[in-house]
Amino acid sequence: MDLRQLTYVLAVIDEGGFTAAAKSLGVAQPSLSQSVRGLENELGVELFHRVGRSVVPTSAGEAIVGPARQAVRAADAARSAVAGVVTLQGGRLDLVCLPTLSVDPVAELVGRFRRAAPGVRVRLEEPATGSLLELVQTGASEIGVTEIGPRIDDLTATELGRQDFVAVLPPRSTGGDWPKASSTALGIDRLAGLPLITTPAGTSTRRLIEDAFGAHGLEPSIAVVSEHREAIVPLVIGGSGMSILPTALAEEARRLGAVVRPITPRIQRRVGIVHRDAPLTPAGRLFVDLALGRDPGRAPRPRARRR
């Protein structure tokens, strides 16, 4: 088993087939297929079900994905460390973030990174419910931007700051007994009586809202549950209910006519970056340094807290 074989297997899985995998890697398909077949012979098991032109990973194929990603990423980090020269003239940085963090702080962080390393391509992924930490732990993404909880197993976590949530209400033109525009904060007891538009159970935002209400012996009055986060603001604008969103997203809603009010007591979450407790690629190291406001050329490696 070698890294080339593992790279080929991952490409077939990521691209959905041998032809697309060969094209993405710039190799001949027969060579790629032969290499994968050689690995299957070595392991004594098929990694893919070959059905016509389509391929589906077998249970063995699924089992090899995590270790393969970790091995390939570790090899990339090792090559960079041995070379001792960080050029950042190419390559890719794999990031994963909670959807509600994609505007703030991720958009600004990626902008800073791209200005510092324009030759590096950034892949930003949105996780399925509850899988962000798993994507970082398995090496599918190098760095995660997420809510920092009390414990994150096997990962290094560094807090970037706190994010406030505010109430986003329909425009007055939609009618209904909605609170008026004001700088006065709305109490959670008042919000508990209003129909809420929110994400499904188990998502970070839903959990944060339920915890905030539960701390006061209250439950939110859920009116609409949407898996499509991009639909929440239009639903509010249309008068379907109110929502509780991060300030940056709320400002976008305000520009569309929504009424935005602060909340008391404040609803906040700690936001930070997480990565495996292992050497980062040069691109990953640069991203962390920039996120922490450090000069990558002169500052020592930031000291992160192990959660």
Secondary structure, DSSP 8 states (H G I E B T S, - for coil): --HHHHHHHHHHHHHTSHHHHHHHHTS-HHHHHHHHHHHHHHHTS-SEEEETTEEEE-HHHHHHHHHHHHHHHHHHHHHHHHH-----SS-EEEEEE-GGGIIIIIIHHHHHHHHH-TTSEEEEE---TT-HHHHHHTTSSSEEEEE--S--TTEEEEEEEEEEEEEEE--GGG-SS---S-SS-EEHHHHTTSEEEE--TTSHHHHHHHHHHHTTT---EEEEE-S-GGGHHHHHHTTS-BEEEEHHHHHHHHHTT-EEE-EES-EEEEEEEEEESS---HHHHHHHHHHTT--TTTS-----EE-
